[in-house]
Amino acid sequence: MALPHDYRFCSRCASPLALVEVEGHIRPRCPRCGFIVYLDPKIVAAAIILQNDQVLLVQRNMEPGIGLWALPAGHVNRGEIVQDAVQRETIEETGLIVRTGAFIGLYSEHGAPVVLAAYHAELAGGTLRPDGHEVRDTRFFPVDALPELAYPRDRKVIQDWLHRHPPQVG
């Protein structure tokens, strides 16, 4: 395991960090002052936005998954309410204004630094358009005909939402 770029030096005394076993895990630790860096997970907020039984996806314009599709999502800033991050990221990436609705669930993967908090979001205004920086395109897709997704967990989020809220027929 290599040290992440941001964690090569101690934030307290500026000495180079070393990887050592602490509490049964390999962690960056300062050999000079003893400070231990706990690499906490990063929270990402995602929106599932449905319209006419189709789900809104964004085509990524950056890695990972450049060119592939994903739910509108992004990192929650320190001190930010997760539901507010859903609204902020949605308008930033898609131009749409949403109201954060029902909590769908938390999604994580072994060894991954991201925990995804997924929420249903209801359209409240705006004009659908990609931001051009992080997002190439924005489009609604039938839930049974999704394009290739950048994150397989997004399919699980959509399935979980549909399991609780099946599409209305007729």
C-alpha positions as CSV (number, residue, x, y, z in Angstrom):
1,M,0.0,0.0,0.0
2,A,1.4,3.4,-1.0
3,L,0.6,6.6,0.8
4,P,-2.0,8.7,-0.9
5,H,-0.4,11.9,-2.3
6,D,-2.2,14.1,0.2
7,Y,-0.9,12.1,3.2
8,R,2.9,11.9,2.7
9,F,3.7,14.4,5.5
10,C,2.3,14.9,9.0
11,S,-0.2,17.7,9.2
12,R,1.0,18.5,12.8
13,C,4.8,18.5,12.5
14,A,5.5,18.2,8.7
15,S,7.6,15.0,9.2
16,P,7.4,12.3,6.5
17,L,4.7,9.7,7.4
18,A,5.3,6.0,7.5
19,L,2.9,3.1,7.0
20,V,2.6,1.1,10.2
21,E,0.1,-1.3,11.8
22,V,-2.3,0.5,14.1
23,E,-5.3,-1.3,15.6
24,G,-4.9,-4.1,13.1
25,H,-4.8,-1.9,10.1
26,I,-2.0,-0.3,8.0
27,R,-2.2,3.4,8.6
28,P,-0.1,6.5,7.9
29,R,1.6,7.5,11.2
30,C,4.2,10.1,12.0
31,P,7.3,8.6,13.5
32,R,8.2,11.9,15.1
33,C,5.1,13.0,16.9
34,G,3.0,9.9,16.7
35,F,0.0,11.4,14.9
36,I,-2.1,8.8,13.2
37,V,-4.0,9.6,9.9
38,Y,-7.3,7.8,9.8
39,L,-8.4,7.8,6.1
40,D,-12.1,8.2,6.5
41,P,-14.6,7.5,3.7
42,K,-15.9,10.3,1.5
43,I,-19.6,10.7,1.2
44,V,-21.1,11.1,-2.2
45,A,-24.8,12.2,-2.7
46,A,-26.7,10.8,-5.7
47,A,-30.1,11.7,-7.1
48,I,-32.5,9.3,-8.8
49,I,-34.9,11.5,-10.9
50,L,-37.7,9.8,-12.7
51,Q,-39.9,11.2,-15.5
52,N,-42.4,9.1,-17.3
53,D,-40.9,5.9,-15.9
54,Q,-37.5,7.0,-17.3
55,V,-34.4,7.7,-15.1
56,L,-32.1,10.7,-15.6
57,L,-28.5,9.8,-16.2
58,V,-25.4,12.0,-16.9
59,Q,-22.6,11.0,-19.4
60,R,-19.3,11.5,-17.6
61,N,-16.8,13.8,-19.1
62,M,-14.0,12.8,-16.7
63,E,-12.4,9.7,-15.2
64,P,-13.3,7.3,-13.8
65,G,-15.7,6.1,-16.4
66,I,-15.3,8.9,-19.0
67,G,-18.0,8.5,-21.7
68,L,-20.1,6.2,-19.5
69,W,-23.4,7.0,-17.7
70,A,-24.2,7.6,-14.1
71,L,-26.7,9.0,-11.7
72,P,-26.2,12.7,-11.0
73,A,-24.0,12.7,-8.0
74,G,-21.0,14.3,-6.2
75,H,-19.1,14.7,-3.1
76,V,-20.7,16.2,0.0
77,N,-18.7,19.1,1.3
78,R,-17.7,19.1,5.0
79,G,-20.5,20.7,7.0
80,E,-23.0,20.3,4.2
81,I,-26.4,18.6,4.7
82,V,-26.4,15.5,2.4
83,Q,-29.9,16.4,1.0
84,D,-28.6,19.8,0.1
85,A,-25.6,18.2,-1.7
86,V,-28.1,16.2,-3.8
87,Q,-29.8,19.5,-4.9
88,R,-26.4,21.3,-5.5
89,E,-24.9,18.5,-7.5
90,T,-28.0,18.0,-9.6
91,I,-28.2,21.6,-10.6
92,E,-24.5,21.8,-11.2
93,E,-24.4,18.7,-13.5
94,T,-27.8,18.9,-15.2
95,G,-29.3,22.4,-14.8
96,L,-32.3,20.9,-13.1
97,I,-33.7,22.2,-9.8
98,V,-34.9,19.4,-7.5
99,R,-36.4,18.8,-4.1
100,T,-34.7,16.0,-2.3
101,G,-37.2,13.3,-1.5
102,A,-37.1,9.8,0.0
103,F,-33.9,8.2,1.2
104,I,-33.1,5.1,-0.9
105,G,-30.0,3.8,0.9
106,L,-26.3,3.8,1.5
107,Y,-24.0,1.9,-0.8
108,S,-20.4,1.0,-0.3
109,E,-17.9,-1.5,-1.6
110,H,-15.1,-3.3,0.1
111,G,-11.8,-1.3,-0.2
112,A,-13.5,1.7,-1.8
113,P,-13.1,5.1,-0.2
114,V,-16.6,6.3,-1.2
115,V,-20.0,5.7,0.5
116,L,-22.9,6.7,-1.7
117,A,-26.0,8.2,-0.1
118,A,-28.9,7.9,-2.7
119,Y,-32.1,9.9,-2.6
120,H,-35.1,10.2,-4.8
121,A,-35.4,13.8,-6.1
122,E,-38.4,15.5,-7.6
123,L,-38.2,18.0,-10.5
124,A,-38.9,21.5,-9.4
125,G,-37.6,23.6,-12.4
126,G,-34.6,24.4,-14.4
127,T,-33.6,23.4,-18.0
128,L,-31.9,20.1,-18.7
129,R,-28.3,20.7,-20.0
130,P,-24.9,19.2,-19.3
131,D,-22.4,21.3,-17.4
132,G,-19.7,20.6,-20.1
133,H,-17.0,20.1,-17.6
134,E,-17.9,17.0,-15.6
135,V,-20.8,16.0,-17.7
136,R,-21.0,15.6,-21.6
137,D,-24.6,14.8,-21.9
138,T,-27.8,14.4,-19.9
139,R,-30.6,12.1,-20.9
140,F,-33.6,10.2,-19.5
141,F,-33.5,6.4,-20.2
142,P,-36.1,3.7,-19.8
143,V,-35.3,1.8,-16.6
144,D,-35.3,-1.4,-18.5
145,A,-32.9,-0.1,-21.2
146,L,-30.0,1.6,-19.4
147,P,-26.8,2.4,-21.2
148,E,-23.4,1.2,-19.9
149,L,-22.9,2.6,-16.4
150,A,-19.7,4.0,-15.0
151,Y,-20.6,2.6,-11.5
152,P,-22.4,-0.8,-11.3
153,R,-23.8,0.4,-7.9
154,D,-26.1,2.9,-9.8
155,R,-28.0,-0.1,-11.3
156,K,-28.5,-1.4,-7.7
157,V,-29.8,2.1,-6.6
158,I,-32.3,2.1,-9.5
159,Q,-33.4,-1.4,-8.8
160,D,-33.8,-0.7,-5.0
161,W,-35.9,2.4,-5.8
162,L,-38.1,0.5,-8.4
163,H,-38.6,-2.4,-5.9
164,R,-40.1,0.0,-3.5
165,H,-41.9,2.2,-6.1
166,P,-42.8,0.0,-9.1
167,P,-43.8,2.0,-12.3
168,Q,-47.5,2.7,-12.7
169,V,-49.0,0.7,-15.6
170,G,-51.8,2.1,-17.7
